[in-house]
């Protein structure tokens, strides 16, 4: 109600203000139109990809055929367009891969750590009982033995569990389904291990929930839960055949992966590229429809990424993985078995890879829309990038308030006290 | 001495429990209990746990018992005009919600849209992502242009949609407040159930969310993140580093590693994700962070 009322108030006719607004709008529109014309003039002769200058109006998404998309660094561009262009130098779903991309270097990892049992709350960390229940991956595709590990510790010291009752259950859209499967945890070193054969859930695609009731002190119990995702053999939608080949295409590296499609549909395929020494270079993906008749799916590693990485080939293709996406269903993913190992490509000279920025019909349309908005006088607000103290924040300031940089930092404050302000 | 320590512990635990219930009620204010969804249920009774007994048939409008996502999912009615040169700001709410359901952005020349994506069931991420896709297809293609504002679980919903679509939408950028895309250590235990009294709250564990989609594929869009540090003491105790009571900074700051950090600028981040305005964050709890991005933009 408040917002609607405010809108009505702001829409009341105020002749002078309205006239001023109209004049400002008209001026902005004229300036914007002139600006757009200037940009088109300045960029129509911009450097193109290895394919040489192409027709200005050709709507080809081919990265090697650069389109008259304005280039970054053009002082005449509105900051919003400048930033948009800077953020879209590489194609969607791809980029530089570094050792810091832990989730890409090690896909399908788990992230559980020890966490406190709330009922043992204490200011003295040595009195807090912590628990960790985990396994070695999130997705299990086909028949596997899932090794579940449970550990307790008091402070940093491992302690025994007085009892563990656990079971695994299928989970569907509305919750648990079917009978639970009992699990037996046995001591192994400082941990307790239980093994669960996913064949016990041969008819189930999706999450399996492990519930464990742990007696961590006499008559004191804690409930811990863990989920993993199981894909039975019968629901594997496609498999990589193991065939891998490569080609240089329009200044980019194309990797062809052999595939045997059992279930047609929309797929996502991911892969990483490393150099011969194992240094990560790029990640990329392919998304689209696959038919049973398809034998190859191609993942492209964009030339500009390889150019920027400046690491010579031959390369290694690894972490090849994929799934069929079932939009609107639950669960909505049918994973494929990963393609194991690394696969060598041929060697290409670095200058074979194009340094042209990514272009596409969509990117052109986005720039056109943003320039239109600038010409219409619509503000192209964007948040300024945050920067650590002592550095300069990038990006245009907006009408926003500054960050709360002056809050008292509690050096050395115990973790418990952080966030209690 | 030992009995005294035990008494302190019991009192503290009682406080934790009471405070958690109180905090949970506040969190639930944006949505609440499990709610039905029309995803895969048009023409009948709502799918999911459907604790609100909602319907997806034509007569639900006259009975007033339609599921929140009935119009977009069953009638393709998102409130947007496709390819009309329109400018939209989409709002995607958080876990246990059926929409944004509170103050929307007000920006001259733009129309704000409350994305009615149900995130309350075990299937919350899949359902909400599908519904968001319907909005993006109508609102953000052709001659239309969008901004997207996410909150909490909406971060994961948007990321899931980005990673699983072949469509490039006309989204200038995405703003995320208190994003749960990195998952929360609170999920999966009973405190998470108290925080967000819906089944979906148990699905925001770090392993689940981080494996739910490729966080480095934003479909070419840039995602800006802000976070709060006014965590409630009873949950801050359970979360690593700085936090707002529900998500820690590794999640709110889109840090690709699960790490204890007091800076939203901690790297490495997922590709195309950036901290905005401040590395130190805001003196707000998770609930207070909801509209912070909109406020910062002056919308």
Interface residues (C-beta under 8 A of the other chain):
Chain A: X3 X6 X7 X80 X83 X84 X87 X88 X91 X92 X93 X95 X96 X98 X100 X101 X102 X103 X104 X107 X108 X109 X110 X111 X112 X113 X115 X116 X118 X119 X120 X121 X122 X127 X134 X138 X139 X171 X172 X173 X174 X175 X207 X223 X224 X225 X226 X227 X229 X266 X268 X270 X283 X285 X287 X288 X325 X327 X328 X329 X330 X331 X332 X360 X362 X363 X365 X366 X369 X370 X373 X376 X378 X379 X380 X381 X382 X383 X384 X385 X386 X387 X388 X389 X398 X399 X400 X401 X402 X403 X404 X405 X407 X409 X415 X416 X418 X419 X420 X421
Chain B: X5 X9 X12 X13 X16 X39 X40 X47 X48 X49 X50 X87 X103 X104 X106 X107 X108 X109 X110 X121 X122 X123 X126 X127 X129 X130 X133 X143 X145 X163 X164 X165 X166 X168 X170 X172 X173 X175 X183 X185 X188 X189 X190 X191 X199 X202 X203 X205 X206 X207 X208 X210 X211 X214 X215 X216 X217 X218 X219 X220 X222 X224 X229 X230 X231 X232 X233 X234 X236 X237 X238 X239 X240 X241 X242 X243 X244 X245 X256 X257 X258 X260 X262 X263 X264 X265 X267 X268 X270 X271 X272 X274 X275 X276 X277 X278 X279 X280 X281 X282 X283 X293 X295 X296 X297 X298 X299
